[in-house]
Amino acid sequence: MLKKISKNEMHVSNLGWLESRFHFSFADYYNPKNMNFGVLRVLNDDIVHPDSGFGTHPHKDMEIISYVVNGQITHKDSMGNDRTLKRGEVQYLSAGTGILHSEYNHHKSEDLRLLQIWILPPKNSMEPIYGEELYKHKERKNKLLHIVSNQEGDAKVKIHQDINMYVSELEKNGTIDFTINKNRQIYFVQIEGNSSINNIILNPSDAMEIIEEQTLHVEALDNSHFLFIEMPQT
């Protein structure tokens, strides 16, 4: 089953300094029929305007992954981490028993765009962990880059939950095929450009739920930048 979700169906929030498109219920948007997709609880497409950001705030019992699309994000937390990441780089935080952190765009003129992804942990009260991976463009250009896995997986970024996350930047007419194992499902996000996904066209910021399919076939209709999360079927 393939369910296309147009960006126009998603809730949009504008706080002035922050513009967001919510794929699932979050903050002031509540829809009991759109709380999650499997263990994927939150996926926000955020634009943080210059010289602004998320002040210090707490998190607990959630695995949080940030994928930088454009601009730079500066992270600080109560474990002493202080890092700045840019396009294509990944930050992860398993909040576990609790952590304080802030996320800022300190640039004076450029917006920051990032995908903020929250994954439900396999259990609560786990030890907090933080890390980042400075992936290079060549690692995802015209190929599938495995950016996040579980602890037993082969991605450089490892979280506790049983998921796999992939990204790619495909040039026009490029294709990628991905085999979907039994009892697994995928949430697909078209970040930039346009793609045909199993013959269904996705435009920028569209998404797709993929359930009970055996193969994912992606064709770039122009230069295409996308991300998808593979997880247990529920």
C-alpha positions as a LaTeX table, in Angstrom:
\begin{tabular}{lrrr}
\hline
Residue & $x$ (\AA) & $y$ (\AA) & $z$ (\AA) \\
\hline
Met1 & 0.00 & 0.00 & 0.00 \\
Leu2 & 1.29 & 3.42 & $-1.00$ \\
Lys3 & $-0.23$ & 6.49 & 0.64 \\
Lys4 & 0.97 & 9.83 & $-0.71$ \\
Ile5 & 0.81 & 12.73 & 1.74 \\
Ser6 & 0.92 & 16.10 & 0.01 \\
Lys7 & 2.71 & 18.92 & 1.79 \\
Asn8 & $-0.56$ & 20.85 & 1.48 \\
Glu9 & $-2.24$ & 18.31 & 3.80 \\
Met10 & 0.29 & 18.91 & 6.57 \\
His11 & $-0.17$ & 21.37 & 9.42 \\
Val12 & 1.89 & 24.55 & 9.08 \\
Ser13 & 3.07 & 26.60 & 12.04 \\
Asn14 & 4.63 & 30.08 & 11.92 \\
Leu15 & 6.05 & 31.55 & 15.11 \\
Gly16 & 7.90 & 34.33 & 13.33 \\
Trp17 & 11.39 & 33.08 & 14.06 \\
Leu18 & 10.38 & 29.48 & 13.23 \\
Glu19 & 8.32 & 28.09 & 10.34 \\
Ser20 & 7.42 & 24.40 & 10.52 \\
Arg21 & 5.55 & 21.76 & 8.59 \\
Phe22 & 4.34 & 18.98 & 10.93 \\
His23 & 3.98 & 15.48 & 9.48 \\
Phe24 & 2.35 & 14.29 & 12.74 \\
Ser25 & 0.60 & 15.82 & 15.75 \\
Phe26 & 2.93 & 18.20 & 17.54 \\
Ala27 & 2.73 & 21.33 & 19.71 \\
Asp28 & $-0.46$ & 23.26 & 18.84 \\
Tyr29 & $-1.50$ & 20.69 & 16.21 \\
Tyr30 & $-3.43$ & 17.74 & 17.62 \\
Asn31 & $-5.01$ & 15.05 & 15.47 \\
Pro32 & $-5.71$ & 11.72 & 17.19 \\
Lys33 & $-5.74$ & 10.03 & 13.77 \\
Asn34 & $-2.24$ & 11.30 & 12.98 \\
Met35 & $-0.12$ & 10.64 & 16.05 \\
Asn36 & 2.66 & 8.51 & 14.55 \\
Phe37 & 3.70 & 6.00 & 11.90 \\
Gly38 & 5.00 & 2.94 & 13.71 \\
Val39 & 7.83 & 4.05 & 16.00 \\
Leu40 & 8.14 & 7.36 & 14.12 \\
Arg41 & 6.47 & 9.85 & 16.46 \\
Val42 & 7.51 & 13.28 & 15.09 \\
Leu43 & 8.83 & 14.56 & 11.79 \\
Asn44 & 9.00 & 18.34 & 11.57 \\
Asp45 & 10.37 & 20.21 & 8.55 \\
Asp46 & 11.70 & 23.32 & 10.29 \\
Ile47 & 13.01 & 26.62 & 8.98 \\
Val48 & 14.80 & 28.57 & 11.70 \\
His49 & 15.38 & 32.18 & 10.71 \\
Pro50 & 18.73 & 33.91 & 11.27 \\
Asp51 & 20.02 & 34.61 & 14.77 \\
Ser52 & 17.29 & 32.62 & 16.50 \\
Gly53 & 16.56 & 29.11 & 17.72 \\
Phe54 & 15.29 & 26.78 & 20.41 \\
Gly55 & 16.40 & 27.93 & 23.86 \\
Thr56 & 17.50 & 25.48 & 26.54 \\
His57 & 14.73 & 22.97 & 27.19 \\
Pro58 & 14.39 & 19.41 & 28.54 \\
His59 & 13.74 & 16.11 & 26.78 \\
Lys60 & 13.15 & 12.65 & 28.21 \\
Asp61 & 12.55 & 9.16 & 26.80 \\
Met62 & 12.81 & 10.01 & 23.10 \\
Glu63 & 15.41 & 9.36 & 20.40 \\
Ile64 & 15.87 & 12.57 & 18.40 \\
Ile65 & 17.63 & 12.85 & 15.05 \\
Ser66 & 18.27 & 16.12 & 13.21 \\
Tyr67 & 19.14 & 16.11 & 9.51 \\
Val68 & 20.46 & 19.45 & 8.26 \\
Val69 & 19.11 & 20.42 & 4.83 \\
Asn70 & 20.54 & 23.94 & 4.55 \\
Gly71 & 22.35 & 26.35 & 6.83 \\
Gln72 & 23.99 & 25.54 & 10.14 \\
Ile73 & 22.73 & 24.32 & 13.51 \\
Thr74 & 24.58 & 24.86 & 16.79 \\
His75 & 23.82 & 22.39 & 19.57 \\
Lys76 & 24.62 & 22.75 & 23.28 \\
Asp77 & 23.53 & 20.36 & 26.03 \\
Ser78 & 23.84 & 19.54 & 29.72 \\
Met79 & 26.41 & 16.80 & 28.94 \\
Gly80 & 28.88 & 19.47 & 27.78 \\
Asn81 & 28.49 & 19.03 & 24.02 \\
Asp82 & 28.83 & 22.16 & 21.86 \\
Arg83 & 28.89 & 21.57 & 18.09 \\
Thr84 & 27.84 & 23.21 & 14.81 \\
Leu85 & 26.65 & 21.09 & 11.87 \\
Lys86 & 25.83 & 21.92 & 8.23 \\
Arg87 & 24.08 & 20.45 & 5.16 \\
Gly88 & 23.82 & 16.67 & 5.08 \\
Glu89 & 25.20 & 16.22 & 8.57 \\
Val90 & 23.36 & 14.33 & 11.30 \\
Gln91 & 22.93 & 14.97 & 15.00 \\
Tyr92 & 21.36 & 12.43 & 17.34 \\
Leu93 & 20.25 & 12.54 & 20.93 \\
Ser94 & 18.83 & 9.68 & 22.97 \\
Ala95 & 17.26 & 11.72 & 25.76 \\
Gly96 & 16.63 & 8.71 & 28.02 \\
Thr97 & 16.48 & 9.66 & 31.69 \\
Gly98 & 16.62 & 13.35 & 30.77 \\
Ile99 & 18.79 & 16.01 & 29.17 \\
Leu100 & 18.75 & 19.80 & 28.66 \\
His101 & 19.75 & 21.19 & 25.28 \\
Ser102 & 19.47 & 24.18 & 22.92 \\
Glu103 & 19.54 & 24.42 & 19.12 \\
Tyr104 & 20.37 & 27.72 & 17.39 \\
Asn105 & 20.94 & 29.27 & 14.00 \\
His106 & 23.60 & 31.86 & 14.79 \\
His107 & 24.03 & 33.01 & 11.18 \\
Lys108 & 23.10 & 36.67 & 10.68 \\
Ser109 & 21.47 & 36.33 & 7.26 \\
Glu110 & 20.91 & 32.67 & 6.25 \\
Asp111 & 17.99 & 30.44 & 7.22 \\
Leu112 & 18.53 & 27.01 & 8.75 \\
Arg113 & 16.37 & 24.19 & 7.40 \\
Leu114 & 16.39 & 20.85 & 9.17 \\
Leu115 & 14.29 & 17.74 & 9.55 \\
Gln116 & 13.62 & 17.08 & 13.23 \\
Ile117 & 12.79 & 13.40 & 13.70 \\
Trp118 & 11.63 & 11.80 & 16.95 \\
Ile119 & 11.72 & 8.02 & 17.34 \\
Leu120 & 10.00 & 6.22 & 20.22 \\
Pro121 & 12.62 & 4.32 & 22.26 \\
Pro122 & 12.32 & 0.56 & 22.91 \\
Lys123 & 12.03 & 1.31 & 26.62 \\
Asn124 & 12.09 & 4.28 & 28.97 \\
Ser125 & 14.80 & 5.56 & 31.33 \\
Met126 & 17.76 & 4.60 & 29.13 \\
Glu127 & 21.13 & 6.32 & 29.55 \\
Pro128 & 21.26 & 9.58 & 27.52 \\
Ile129 & 23.68 & 9.67 & 24.57 \\
Tyr130 & 24.66 & 12.38 & 22.08 \\
Gly131 & 26.63 & 12.31 & 18.88 \\
Glu132 & 26.96 & 13.60 & 15.35 \\
Glu133 & 28.23 & 12.39 & 12.01 \\
Leu134 & 29.67 & 14.77 & 9.42 \\
Tyr135 & 28.57 & 12.95 & 6.29 \\
Lys136 & 29.98 & 14.22 & 2.97 \\
His137 & 28.01 & 15.00 & $-0.19$ \\
Lys138 & 29.92 & 12.37 & $-2.16$ \\
Glu139 & 28.61 & 9.68 & 0.22 \\
Arg140 & 24.99 & 10.32 & $-0.85$ \\
Lys141 & 25.46 & 11.60 & $-4.43$ \\
Asn142 & 23.72 & 9.13 & $-6.79$ \\
Lys143 & 23.74 & 6.44 & $-4.11$ \\
Leu144 & 21.85 & 5.45 & $-0.99$ \\
Leu145 & 23.60 & 6.47 & 2.24 \\
His146 & 22.67 & 4.56 & 5.41 \\
Ile147 & 22.83 & 7.32 & 8.01 \\
Val148 & 21.13 & 5.75 & 11.08 \\
Ser149 & 20.65 & 2.18 & 12.31 \\
Asn150 & 20.04 & 0.34 & 15.56 \\
Gln151 & 22.93 & $-0.76$ & 17.76 \\
Glu152 & 23.47 & $-3.93$ & 15.72 \\
Gly153 & 23.31 & $-2.12$ & 12.35 \\
Asp154 & 26.12 & $-0.86$ & 10.14 \\
Ala155 & 25.35 & 2.89 & 10.01 \\
Lys156 & 27.79 & 5.25 & 11.71 \\
Val157 & 24.96 & 6.71 & 13.78 \\
Lys158 & 23.39 & 4.09 & 16.05 \\
Ile159 & 20.30 & 4.53 & 18.22 \\
His160 & 18.46 & 2.06 & 20.44 \\
Gln161 & 15.30 & 1.58 & 18.35 \\
Asp162 & 15.03 & $-0.88$ & 15.47 \\
Ile163 & 15.05 & 1.52 & 12.51 \\
Asn164 & 17.17 & 2.28 & 9.47 \\
Met165 & 17.38 & 5.74 & 7.93 \\
Tyr166 & 18.69 & 6.49 & 4.45 \\
Val167 & 19.29 & 9.61 & 2.35 \\
Ser168 & 20.28 & 10.27 & $-1.25$ \\
Glu169 & 20.81 & 13.09 & $-3.70$ \\
Leu170 & 20.04 & 11.65 & $-7.12$ \\
Glu171 & 20.76 & 13.49 & $-10.34$ \\
Lys172 & 17.97 & 13.67 & $-12.93$ \\
Asn173 & 16.94 & 10.25 & $-14.33$ \\
Gly174 & 18.94 & 8.43 & $-11.66$ \\
Thr175 & 17.28 & 5.44 & $-10.02$ \\
Ile176 & 17.57 & 3.50 & $-6.79$ \\
Asp177 & 15.91 & 0.22 & $-5.81$ \\
Phe178 & 15.51 & $-0.90$ & $-2.20$ \\
Thr179 & 14.20 & $-4.28$ & $-1.05$ \\
Ile180 & 11.64 & $-4.10$ & 1.75 \\
Asn181 & 11.74 & $-7.13$ & 4.03 \\
Lys182 & 8.60 & $-8.84$ & 5.27 \\
Asn183 & 6.84 & $-7.10$ & 8.16 \\
Arg184 & 8.73 & $-3.86$ & 7.56 \\
Gln185 & 7.39 & $-0.48$ & 6.47 \\
Ile186 & 8.79 & 2.83 & 5.23 \\
Tyr187 & 8.10 & 6.53 & 5.71 \\
Phe188 & 9.50 & 8.49 & 2.75 \\
Val189 & 10.18 & 12.25 & 2.65 \\
Gln190 & 10.86 & 14.16 & $-0.57$ \\
Ile191 & 13.13 & 16.93 & 0.71 \\
Glu192 & 14.05 & 18.72 & $-2.53$ \\
Gly193 & 13.26 & 18.13 & $-6.19$ \\
Asn194 & 10.79 & 15.61 & $-7.59$ \\
Ser195 & 10.76 & 11.81 & $-7.66$ \\
Ser196 & 8.64 & 8.96 & $-8.93$ \\
Ile197 & 8.14 & 6.46 & $-6.10$ \\
Asn198 & 6.76 & 3.16 & $-7.44$ \\
Asn199 & 5.21 & 5.28 & $-10.23$ \\
Ile200 & 3.69 & 7.88 & $-7.89$ \\
Ile201 & 5.12 & 11.39 & $-8.18$ \\
Leu202 & 6.27 & 13.23 & $-5.07$ \\
Asn203 & 6.99 & 16.96 & $-5.15$ \\
Pro204 & 9.19 & 18.88 & $-2.70$ \\
Ser205 & 8.14 & 18.35 & 0.94 \\
Asp206 & 5.63 & 15.60 & 0.08 \\
Ala207 & 5.76 & 12.30 & 1.97 \\
Met208 & 4.60 & 8.72 & 1.52 \\
Glu209 & 3.64 & 5.82 & 3.78 \\
Ile210 & 4.77 & 2.50 & 2.29 \\
Ile211 & 3.24 & $-0.65$ & 3.79 \\
Glu212 & 3.19 & $-4.26$ & 2.57 \\
Glu213 & 5.35 & $-3.54$ & $-0.47$ \\
Gln214 & 8.34 & $-5.67$ & $-1.49$ \\
Thr215 & 10.35 & $-3.10$ & $-3.41$ \\
Leu216 & 10.90 & 0.63 & $-3.31$ \\
His217 & 11.78 & 2.06 & $-6.74$ \\
Val218 & 12.88 & 5.70 & $-6.82$ \\
Glu219 & 13.45 & 7.63 & $-10.05$ \\
Ala220 & 14.66 & 11.24 & $-9.93$ \\
Leu221 & 12.53 & 13.40 & $-12.24$ \\
Asp222 & 14.99 & 16.22 & $-11.69$ \\
Asn223 & 17.77 & 16.56 & $-9.14$ \\
Ser224 & 16.17 & 14.85 & $-6.14$ \\
His225 & 17.06 & 14.90 & $-2.44$ \\
Phe226 & 15.14 & 12.48 & $-0.22$ \\
Leu227 & 15.19 & 10.61 & 3.09 \\
Phe228 & 13.33 & 7.52 & 4.26 \\
Ile229 & 12.95 & 5.58 & 7.48 \\
Glu230 & 12.56 & 1.79 & 7.45 \\
Met231 & 11.04 & 0.22 & 10.57 \\
Pro232 & 8.92 & $-2.68$ & 11.90 \\
Gln233 & 5.39 & $-2.84$ & 10.54 \\
Thr234 & 2.68 & $-2.12$ & 13.11 \\
\hline
\end{tabular}
